[in-house]
Amino acid sequence: MNIDPRPLYTRATEQIASLVATVRPEQLAGPTPCAEFDVRTLLSHIAGGTRRIAVVGAGGDGMAVRPFLDGVEDDRWSAAYDEVRTEVRKSWADDARLDALVTVPWGEAPGRIALSGYVMEAVTHTWDLSESLGRPLVLDPELAEFALGIARRVLPDERRDDEELPFDSAVPAPEGADAYGRLAAYLGRRPLS
């Protein structure tokens, strides 16, 4: 895989930013397809994971970064997310970072592979958040197709018995599911409704 995932990651973060901007305070305690997260915790994880990949891109130890962003006031999620996604753009600006070996939760990989994995994570959590908010925006199908391709490469179904893995075994996609629905089903997620 010799692609530059930065444009896709940027598009994914733009999509998340648009979605985060729709969150109303009364939705923050609502459920998500991630049973252990409410909307507030999901936002914290989205922002924290984004900060982690920013640190990785800057050559730091991303594993030392907690994958949650704490202390964000309820009316500051959009601003907090914009700050961390700006960090990512800056930290991955040097083309050399794409070939540098980096450490991410699933092991050591070239930067381009690590960032592609974070495209998958960002797009998956976009679906989670969209489902939680009642699907307020049309989501970019190309991002979901890319993320699904990455998921199929790095997460075969037979490897999902690991309790540390944040994805369940694949479930059948609903009939007529779009790319996001197929991605969610491949990662073991089910719609809330």
HELIX and SHEET records of a PDB file:
HELIX    1   1 ARG A    6  VAL A   20  1                                  15    
HELIX    2   2 PRO A   25  GLN A   27  5                                   3    
HELIX    3   3 VAL A   39  GLY A   57  1                                  19    
HELIX    4   4 GLY A   62  ALA A   64  5                                   3    
HELIX    5   5 ASP A   74  ARG A   76  5                                   3    
HELIX    6   6 TRP A   77  SER A   91  1                                  15    
HELIX    7   7 ASP A   95  LEU A   98  5                                   4    
HELIX    8   8 GLY A  111  SER A  132  1                                  22    
HELIX    9   9 PRO A  141  VAL A  154  1                                  14    
HELIX   10  10 ASP A  157  ARG A  159  5                                   3    
HELIX   11  11 ALA A  179  TYR A  186  1                                   8    
SHEET    1   A 2 LEU A 101  VAL A 104  0                                        
SHEET    2   A 2 GLY A 107  PRO A 110 -1                                        
END                                                                             
